[in-house]
Amino acid sequence: MEELKNFKQFLAEEDGMGTVEVILIIVVLVGLVIIFKSQITGIVNDLFEKITKQTGKI
């Protein structure tokens, strides 16, 4: 009977779940960055080009 109590307590504990979730989110984000690297690089380059052109107008 005590083993069943301990097992229920083990299932109810959520310690460490936050860490696992954060690691999974980071892995997914890194994967997306790797997949869309060229598109992200193009967008960032376009933004910096626009910024430099517009700062010349000021």
C-alpha positions in Angstrom: 0.0 0.0 0.0 2.8 2.4 0.8 4.4 1.6 -2.6 1.2 2.8 -4.3 1.3 6.0 -2.2 4.9 6.7 -3.2 4.1 6.0 -6.9 1.1 8.5 -6.8 3.4 11.1 -5.2 6.0 10.5 -7.8 3.4 11.0 -10.6 2.1 14.2 -8.9 5.5 15.8 -8.6 6.4 18.3 -11.3 9.9 19.1 -10.3 12.2 19.5 -13.2 9.4 19.7 -15.8 10.2 23.4 -16.3 13.7 22.6 -17.3 12.7 19.9 -19.7 10.1 22.2 -21.3 12.7 25.0 -21.7 15.2 22.6 -23.3 12.6 21.3 -25.7 11.6 24.9 -26.7 15.3 25.8 -27.3 15.8 22.7 -29.4 12.7 23.5 -31.6 13.9 27.1 -32.0 17.4 26.1 -33.0 15.9 23.6 -35.5 13.8 26.4 -37.0 16.7 28.7 -37.3 18.8 26.0 -39.0 15.9 25.2 -41.4 15.2 28.9 -42.3 18.7 30.3 -42.0 18.9 31.7 -45.5 15.5 33.4 -45.3 16.3 34.9 -41.9 19.6 36.1 -43.2 18.0 37.7 -46.2 15.4 39.5 -44.0 18.0 40.8 -41.6 20.2 42.0 -44.4 17.3 43.8 -46.1 16.4 45.5 -42.8 20.0 46.7 -42.2 20.2 48.0 -45.8 17.0 50.0 -45.3 18.2 51.3 -42.0 21.5 52.5 -43.4 19.8 54.1 -46.4 17.3 56.0 -44.2 19.9 57.2 -41.8 21.7 58.9 -44.7 18.5 61.0 -45.2 18.6 62.4 -41.7 
